[in-house]
Amino acid sequence: MLREAGTERAFTGEYTDTETTGVYTCRACGAELFRSTEKFHSHCGWPSFFDPADSDAVILRADDSLGMRRVEVLCANCHSHLGHVFEGEGYPTPTDKRYCINSIALRLHPSDDAAG
């Protein structure tokens, strides 16, 4: 997934419905990418975030594969494929963006006060 820009099957990822408080890092290099405070239930089958932890944490790149126009999300530190970002779908989030990220690309580091 991380090197060949694959996509895990919908609703199979470890973090799809996780509500644990913490920080999501890149599984390949450990860079901080997203926080649980920006995660939301999009019901699309993948973990969804409305914003990265830091605007420089990810790189966005045009992706015209599979006969459609999408925007690929890459780790800014190691350039691993994370997923795609979609905009203007009407989700009630501050950015109106959905960073649709493969669970396999992430590692969750729960906060000390997280109860699972």
C-alpha positions as CSV (number, residue, x, y, z in Angstrom):
1,M,0.0,0.0,0.0
2,L,2.6,2.5,1.0
3,R,5.0,2.0,-1.9
4,E,2.6,0.9,-4.7
5,A,-0.3,3.3,-4.0
6,G,-2.7,0.6,-3.2
7,T,-6.0,0.9,-1.4
8,E,-7.2,-1.5,1.3
9,R,-10.7,-2.9,1.0
10,A,-13.4,-0.7,2.5
11,F,-14.5,-1.4,6.1
12,T,-11.5,-3.8,6.8
13,G,-9.0,-1.4,8.2
14,E,-7.9,-1.4,11.8
15,Y,-8.8,2.3,12.4
16,T,-11.9,2.7,10.3
17,D,-14.2,3.1,13.4
18,T,-11.6,3.7,16.1
19,E,-12.5,6.5,18.6
20,T,-9.4,6.3,20.7
21,T,-7.8,9.6,21.5
22,G,-4.3,10.0,20.2
23,V,-1.9,10.7,17.3
24,Y,-1.7,8.9,14.0
25,T,1.8,8.5,12.6
26,C,3.1,7.2,9.3
27,R,3.6,3.4,9.6
28,A,6.7,3.6,7.4
29,C,8.7,6.5,9.1
30,G,6.8,7.5,12.2
31,A,6.1,11.1,11.2
32,E,3.0,12.6,12.9
33,L,0.3,12.9,10.3
34,F,-3.2,13.2,11.9
35,R,-4.8,13.6,15.3
36,S,-7.9,12.0,16.6
37,T,-9.4,15.4,17.2
38,E,-9.6,15.8,13.4
39,K,-11.0,12.3,12.8
40,F,-14.7,11.9,11.9
41,H,-17.2,9.3,10.9
42,S,-17.7,9.6,7.2
43,H,-19.2,6.1,6.8
44,C,-17.0,5.6,3.7
45,G,-15.1,2.5,4.9
46,W,-11.7,4.2,5.7
47,P,-10.5,6.4,8.5
48,S,-11.4,10.0,7.6
49,F,-9.8,13.2,8.8
50,F,-10.8,16.8,8.0
51,D,-7.2,18.1,8.4
52,P,-3.7,16.9,8.9
53,A,-1.9,17.5,12.2
54,D,0.3,20.0,10.5
55,S,-0.1,21.6,7.1
56,D,3.4,20.4,6.2
57,A,2.8,16.8,7.3
58,V,1.4,15.6,4.0
59,I,2.0,16.3,0.3
60,L,-1.0,16.4,-2.1
61,R,-0.5,15.2,-5.7
62,A,-2.8,14.9,-8.7
63,D,-3.8,11.3,-9.4
64,D,-5.5,10.6,-12.7
65,S,-5.4,6.8,-12.4
66,L,-8.4,4.5,-12.7
67,G,-10.0,6.9,-15.2
68,M,-10.9,9.5,-12.5
69,R,-9.4,12.7,-11.1
70,R,-8.4,12.4,-7.5
71,V,-5.8,14.0,-5.2
72,E,-3.3,11.5,-3.6
73,V,-2.1,12.1,0.0
74,L,1.6,11.3,0.7
75,C,3.6,11.4,3.8
76,A,5.8,14.6,3.5
77,N,8.7,12.9,5.3
78,C,9.0,9.6,3.4
79,H,6.6,10.0,0.4
80,S,4.6,6.9,1.4
81,H,1.1,6.7,-0.2
82,L,-1.5,7.3,2.5
83,G,-4.8,7.6,0.6
84,H,-6.7,10.4,-1.1
85,V,-8.4,13.7,-0.1
86,F,-11.8,14.7,-1.4
87,E,-13.4,18.1,-1.1
88,G,-16.9,19.5,-1.4
89,E,-18.8,16.4,-0.3
90,G,-20.9,18.3,2.2
91,Y,-19.5,16.8,5.5
92,P,-20.1,19.1,8.5
93,T,-16.4,19.6,9.2
94,P,-14.5,22.9,9.4
95,T,-12.6,22.3,6.1
96,D,-15.2,20.4,4.0
97,K,-12.4,18.0,3.2
98,R,-12.2,14.2,3.7
99,Y,-8.7,12.8,4.0
100,C,-9.6,9.2,3.2
101,I,-6.6,7.2,4.6
102,N,-5.7,3.5,4.6
103,S,-5.4,2.1,8.1
104,I,-2.4,0.1,7.1
105,A,-0.6,3.4,6.4
106,L,-1.1,4.6,9.9
107,R,-0.1,3.7,13.5
108,L,-2.1,5.1,16.3
109,H,-0.3,6.2,19.5
110,P,-3.1,6.5,22.1
111,S,-2.9,9.5,24.5
112,D,-2.0,8.6,28.1
113,D,-5.6,9.4,29.2
114,A,-7.2,7.3,26.4
115,A,-9.4,4.6,27.6
116,G,-9.5,2.6,24.3
